[in-house]
């Protein structure tokens, strides 16, 4: 299981922080050895139709003569070709695949129950009784709804009679009370009859079906608990805990399916068991990307959080682990105010800064990300004047938007209420109790952000963004060149009009309305519950997501070869694009650019979906049009990215 690693590269001072890392040269050398093995043995032919995550762990140990040596271990996530016993790789933490073992025996019993359940569900007698029961329930529901209409109508008549101003006799009042009481009691009786009909459905097949379903659930839960208890994870201190105990402490919940079978836990467990000292590690993807996730061949990825964060929090105790890069301040500039009045702020957010305060980690761990200061928190510490001066500097209010020709930013609009020019953030502080971002930009995205200073303004701005009345344009640099796409490509006729139909929002000379035509990407998105905060494409359960785009400029590394960036070995071609999101899903632009069914070219420097490290993620909110939430006047802001190819 331990493989030689012949290299003079020095060992890193600290062990790899597994949830965000630049690959150490030593781990990369081990990865290349593993990649050569995979390529020359045809190992992946056993994994049909998809790729696989592989990992390496460089370790130190003393040989028989007491000399310090280095080598590496290899692992794959889950099963490979339905097996977990491939040579060259470390074994699983616990082998549940033994044919005569408890897990497989119980799994076969559960499968037999599944077949019984399926047979009942497809039996003609059961289907007929279910259909009859559903008809009865629909009839009773319709009767209840119809009587509810009568009850409401009678109440309306009584209310109208009382409000008519004409005197009511005691007899008439008593009759109205009796009618109300009778109708309420009758409505309760009918609802009760419907509940009794539901509970009285005692078809023999249905009774057996419920019994089998309950038995299946109990057996599955017990088997899952047995399996999680069998995974006893070590750490560098020699401490041992099972998965149930680990997740109970860090998440107060049961472990998710597949916990303990990822590369990192397998590798560390084997190293601890055999007294090998972990030095550094890396995980990479081999093969085609899954249909839903974004995985690039030979690209390195961090450990997943939902399964591995609690486990590795335990397993890394006793190791000197590198600090979390995400816990450090990631922005090098401060947000700059472009516009301010009593109701809103429009700011230029730097890359690496949160829009709103970060959510608390669901896992309590020393390896969790600390909350960087957000734009909301930054401006909550400052005061912005609302009576014509800014922070007591004596700067007068303006009646037209200023033109910020310096710093590559400008904003313009029609007559606007109490527009205040704010040359520097240091010249004001705020006592405002209300300050909320009306929309959000990802931490690694820079550009235009609107904040509301009153509840009324916030509600109206939220409505505009939710109803897609705002117009947004982003600028991005992609790693590679999208296939079958050239600058000024054609906008398909089946895509909705990209600009709002509200003619008053169509600002003249606005680049939000490109002269050229646009292409469209429509891929529904949903949160990846196994690897938050990543999103994935889900054609069945995802929320609709539509992005329009046009190619602005292409710089191909080879003028005769402009192909999609698919592996780390690809050329260094770059593409400048303008992106127009018509929906506002989390990570929408990043996924639509990176996904194989989108542009298949991730945004340069994207830490989640990208293929290349860079000094930042090259995505910038460059243009924004909306209505002032109080006056209704159109507001239009520009903040060019300055991205050059």
N, C-alpha and C positions, 0 to 999 in steps of 0.2 A: 504493500500500500504506500510505502514511503519511496519517493522517486528522487533520484539524484538531480542536483541543480548545480551545474558547473558554470560559475560566473564569479567575477571579482567585485561585483557591485556591493557596496556597503549595505549593511542592514539599517533600516530606519530606527530612529531613536525611540519612537513610540508606535504602538500597534494602531492599525488602521481604524479610524472612526467609521463604522460600517454603513452609516445612513447618509453620508455625503463625503466623498473622497476623490482626490486625484490619485490615479493608480501609481503606486510606488514602482520604480523601475525593476525592483527585484520581483514583485508580484507580476509585473508584465512579462518578465522573462519566463516565469513559471507558467503563465497563461499561454505563452507562445509554444511551450513544450506540450501542453495539453492540447492546444489547437492542432498541432502537428499530428499528435496521436489520433485525434478524432478524424482528421482528414485522411490519414493513411490507412486506418483500419476499417473505414466505412461504418463506424459505430452508429451513426445517426440513421442508417437505413432501417433500423429497428423501430424508430419513432416515426410513425406514418403521419404525413400531412401537416406537420408543424415543427417549430423549433424547440429548443430546450435551454434552460439556464444552467450554466456550469460554473464551478468555483474552484479556486486554488487557495491553499493556505501554506505559506512558507514557514518552516519551523527550524529550530536549532536543537541539537541534541549532542550528547557525548558518545563517541564510539568506544569500542572495547579498550582502547588505549588511553581513554580520557581526553582525547582531542575533540574540540568543538567542531561540529559539522553542521551543514545546512542541507535541507531537502524540501520537498513540497508534497502535499497531499492534494487529491482531486476529488470532487464530488459533483453530482447532478441533483437538481431539485426533484422531489417526488420519485416517481418510477420512470424508468427508461425502457420503452417497449414492453411495459407491463411487468418489468423485473426490477429488483433492487439488489441483485447479487453479481453485477458485472465486475470482472477483474479490472484492476488498475484504480478503482474508485473505493473510497472508504465505505463501510457498510452503513445501513441506517442506524439511527439511535436505538430503535426497537424494530425487530423484524416481525411484521404482522402478516407476512405473505406465506408462511408455512402452511401447506395444504391441510395438515391434520391439527393445526394449532387452534386455540380457542377462538381467535378472531375469525378465521376462515370457516370454522364449523358453524359459529353463530350467524355469520353472514349468509351461509347457505340456508339456514333455517328461516332467516328473514326473507330471503328470496322466495322460498316456498310459500310463505304467507302472502307475499306480493302476488304470486300466481293465483292463490285462492281469491284474493280481493278482486283481481282482474276478472276472474271467471264469474264472480257474483255480479260485478258491475256490468257485465255484458250479457247476463242471463235475461231471456225475453220476459219471464214473469216479473223479475225485479224492475226492468225498464218500464213495463206496463204499470206496475203499482206506483212507481215514482212519478210517471206522467199523470196518473189520476190524482195523486196527492198534490202535485203542482197546480193542476187545474182547480182543485178545491181551495188551495191557498190563494190563488189569484182571484177566485170568486169572492171569498171572504174579505180579501184586501180591498176589492172594488166596492163591496158593500160598506165597509168601514169608511172609505174615502167619500163615497156618495153621502153617507149619513153625516160625515164631518162637514160637508158643504151645507147640508140642511141646518146643522147646529150653528154654523157661522152666520147663515142668512137669518135665522131666528134671532140670534143675538143682535145683529145689525138692526132688525126691525124694533127690538125692544129699546136699543140705545136711541134710535131715531124718535121713538114715541116719548121717551123720557126727556129728550132735548127739544121737543116740539113746543114746549111752553104751556100746553094745555094741561089742566089739572087731572091727576090720576086718582080714581077711586080706590078705596082699600081693597075692594074685590078685584079690581084690575091689577093692582100691584101684586096681590097674592097669587093671581093666575100667572103673572109673568115669572114670579119666583118658582112656582110649581113647574112651569114649562122648562125653565133653565135647569132645575134639579133633575127633572125626568130625562131631559136630553143628555145631560152629562152622565147620568147613571146608565142610560142606554148605550152611549158611546163606550163606556168602560166595559159593559157587558159584551158588546160585539168584539172588542179587542181581546177580552179574556177568552171568548169562544175561539178566536183565531189562534191564540197561544195554545189552547187546549188541543185544537186540531193538529197543530204542529207537533206537540209532545205525544199525541195519541197515535202517531204513525208507527205502528208496531208490526210492519211487514216482517215476516220471519227472516227474509233475506237481508233486510235492512238491519235487523237486530244482530245477525251474525256478522254483517259487514262492520258495524260499529265495534263489535267485540274484537274482530281481527285487527282493525285499525288501531285500537287501543293497545292490543298486545304487541303489534309492530312498533308502535312508538315507545313503549316501555322497554322492549328488547333493544331497540336502536339506542335509546338514551343510556341504558346500562352498558352496552357494548362500547359506546363512545367514552364513557367515564372510565371503564376498565382500560381502554387503550391509552387515554391521556395519563392515567396513573402509572402505566407501564413505561412511559417516557420519563426517565429520571436523568435530569440534566446536571452535569458537573460544571464547576467554574474553576478558575485558576487557584482559588483558595482551598480546593478539595471539597467544597460544600456540594451537596446533592439535593435537588428538589424536583418533584414531578410537575408536569404541566398544569395540573389543576391548582396546585399550591401557588405556582408562579403567577398564573393569570388571576387567581383570587386576590392576590396582593396588589397587582398593578392595574387591573381593569375591573375588578369586582364582577367578573363574568367568566363563563366557561370558555376554554380555548376554541378558536375557529377550526374547522376541518382542515387537515393538512399541517397543523402546527407541529413543528419539530422536524419536518421533512425537507426544509429548505437547505441550501448548500452550507450556509454559515454554521447553523447548529450541528450539522453532521460533522463538519471539519473540526470544529472546536472540541466536540465530544471525543472524537478519536484521538486528537492530540493530547487531551488531558488523561485519557485512559492509558496512553502509552508514554506518558511523561515526556512529551515533546513540547518545547516552549514556542508558542505562537509568535511570529515576527511581523507578518503583514498578510493581507488577503485581498482578493478581488473576485468579482463575479461578472461573467459576460454571457451574452446571448449568442447561440449558434443556430442558424437556419432562418427559415421564413418567419415573418411576423404573424402572430395570430390575427384573426379577422377583427377582433374587438380591441386588443391592446396594441400599443406601439412599441415594437422591439426591433432593434436594428442589428443585423448580423455583425458579430465580433465587437459590438459596443459594450462597454462596461456599465453596470447598473448597481445602485446601492441595495442593501437588504430591504425587504419589504417591512413596513411598520406594523400592520395589523397582526401579523403572525410573529415576526422576529423581534420587535422592539421589547416586549416583556421578556422573551426568552434570552435575548442577548444582554439585556440589562442585568440579568442574573449571571450569565455565563462569562461576561467580561470582568466581573469583579475579581480583583487581584492582578489584573493586567494594567500596565501604564498605557492608557488609550489616548490618542491624539484628541485635542479639544474639538468640539462641535463647531464647524465653520458657520453653521446657521445660527449659532448662539452669539455670534459676534456682530457688531454693527456693520451692515452691508452697504450702506449708502455713503458716498463720499461728498455729496452736496446736500444743501438744504432745500426744501420746497420753496418756490418763489411765487409770490402773489402776482397775478396778472390783473385781477379785478376784485373790488370789494365794495359792497354797499351794506345797508342795514340788514339785508336778507340773505345774501349769498357771498361766497368766496369762490373764485376760480384760480386754481394754482397749477403750477408746473411741477409735478412730482418727480423726484429723481429715482432712477433704478435702484432697487435694493431697499426701498422704504415701503412699509405697509400702508395701505389706505386707511384701514380701521384697526383697532387693537386686535391682536391675534387671539384666537380661541384657546382656552386652556387645553393642554394635552389630555386626551382620554386615558393615556398611560402615564402614571407617575413614575418618572425615570430620570436618573441623572444624565441620561443621553437624550432627553427631550430638548426641543428648540426653545431657547428663551425668547421672549417677546421683544423684538426690536420696536423702538418707538414708532408710532404711526403718524400719518399726517394729521388725523384728528387730535391725537395727544399733543403733537407739536404745536398746533395753533391754539389748543385749549390753554396753553401756558402763556399765550401772548394776548395782547389787547388790540382790537381793531376798532378805530373810532367809527361812530355812527352818526355824528352830528357835524360832519364837514371837516374834521381834523383827524389825523391818524396818530394815535399814541401820544398826543400832545405836541407833535412836531410842528403844528401850524400849517400843514399842507392842506390847501383848500380842496373842497369837493369839486368834481368835474361833471359836466353835463354830457360829454361825449367820451367814448372809450379812447384811452391813450393808445398810441402806436409804439409798441416796444420794438423798435428796429434793432436795438442792441440785443445781445444774447440770443439771436435767431428766433425771437418770439414776438408775436403781435396779436392783438385782439381788436376786433372792430364790431360795431353794431350800430343800431339807430339810437335815438335819444334814450338814455338809460338813467335810472334813478340813482342819484347821489354816488356816482362813480368816483372812487378815490384812488389816486395814484400812490402806489406804495413802493418807493425805490428800494428799500431794504427791509428784511424781516425784523432786524434788530431794533427798528424804530417804533415798534408797537407791542403792546401786551393786551390781553383780553380778560374781561371779567364776565364774558357771556357764559350763561349756564347751558346754552343749547348750541351744539355744533356737531353736525353729522354729515358724513359723506353721502351724497345722493346716489352714487353708484360707486363701483370699485374698479381698481386696476390691480393686477397681480403685483406682488412685491417686486418682482424682477422687471416689470414693465414701467417705463417712464411716460410722462406726458400729462395731458390735461385732465384735471379732476375738479368736480364741482362739489362744494360743501354748502349745506343750508345752515342758516343762523337762527331760524325760527321754525317752530313745528309746522306752521302753515306752509312755509316755503319748502320744507322737507317733503311733506305729503304731496304737494303739487309736482315737485321735481321727480319724486318716485313714480307718480302716475305717468309722467311724460316718458320716462325710461321704460316703464313696464308696457305702455301702449305703443312703444316704438315710434314716438313722435320726434325723438331726437335723431340727429344724423351724426355718425362717427366715422372717422377715417384714421386708420393706423398705417404706419410705415414699418416695414420689416425687412431684414436681410436674411435670406434663406441659405442654408448649406446645400449647394448643388443647384441644378437647373431642372425645373419640372419638365416631365416628358410631354410632348405634343402640345406645348404651349409656347407662344412667341409674344413679344411685346404687342400691345394693342389688339388682344384677342377679342373674339366676338362674344357679345352678351347673348345668351340663349333666350329665345322668345318665351319659353315656359317659366321663366323666373320672374317674380313680381318686380314692379318698378322699384329701382333701388333708392329713389329719393322720395321723401314724404309727399303725399298728395296735397298737403297744406301749402298752398302757393305762397302764403306770407312767410313761410320758413325758407323759401328759396332765395338765398342771399345772392345778389349779383357778384360776379367775379369770384365765386367760391369754388375752390378745388374739390369741395365735397361732391360736386357734380362734375365728374370727369368728362372731358370732351370725347374720349374714346369709349369703347364698349367694354362690358364686364363679363367675366365668367362666373360661375357659381359652384359652390361646394355645399352639399346638403348631406350631412352625416349626423344622425341623432346621438346624443351623448348621455352618459349616466356615470355616477361616481363609481370608481373601482373600490368596492368595500374591502377588498383584500390588500389594497396598496394605496391608501389615501396619502396625499391629496390627488393622486392621479385620476384622470377621467378615461373612460373607454367608450368605444362606439358600440351601440347596442341597437340593432335594427328593430327589435321587438319591443323593448322596454324603455329605450332612451327617449329623452325629450328632443323635439325637433330643433335643429340648429342649422342656420343658413348663413353663409359667408359669401359675399361677392368680392372679386379681386381683379386687379389687372397688373400685368407685368410691366415694370417701368424700365428696368435695365438688367442686362445679363453680362456677367464677366466670366467667361469659360476659361478654365486653366489651359485647355487645348482648344483652339479655335475651331477645330474640326470635330470636336466631341463635346456635346452638351447633353449629358445624361443625368438621370436622377441620382442623387447621393444615396447609396445603399449600404456601404460599409466604410470602416475607417480607412480602408485601402483606396477609396475612391479619390477622384481629383478634387482640387480645391476651388471648384467653380462656385460662384456666388450669384444670387439673384435679388434684386431690389423689387419689392412688391408693395402695392397699396391694397389694404384690406378694409372692407366695409361690412362689419357684422350687422346682420339684420335681426339677430336674436342675441341674447346676452348670457349664454351658458358659461359655466366655469371652464376656463382654459380652452374656450372654443377656438380661437384663432390658432393657438399652439397645436391643438390636436388636428385641426383641419389642414394645417400646413404639413404636419409630420406624417399623418396617416397614409398608408399606401393607396387608399381610395380617394384621398384628397390630393394635395400637391406632391406628396411623397418626398418632401424636402423640409426637414425641421428648421425652425428658426435658429439662427446662429447663436450659440451660447445658451440654449434652453437647457436648464439643469435637469428637467424631467423627461422631455421627449426628444432631446437633441442628440447629436452625434459628435459635436466638437465643443471643447471648452473655449471660452473667450473671456475678455475682461468684463463682459456683461451680457445680458440677453438682448439681442438687437430687435426689440419690439417697442414702438413708441406711439402713444396716442397723440396724433399730430393735429387733428382738427375736430371741432365739436360745435354743433349748432343745436340750440334749444330755445325755449321761450322763457323769459324772465317769469318766475313763479308768481309774482305779485302784479306787475304791470302788464304782462302778456307780450311785451316787446321781444322781437327776435334778438338773440345773442349769438354771436359767432366768434370763435376763437381759433387762432392758429399758433402752433408751436412746432416748426419744422424739426425733424430729428437730426438733420445734419449727417445722416448715414451716407457714406460715399463708397463706391466700389472701386 
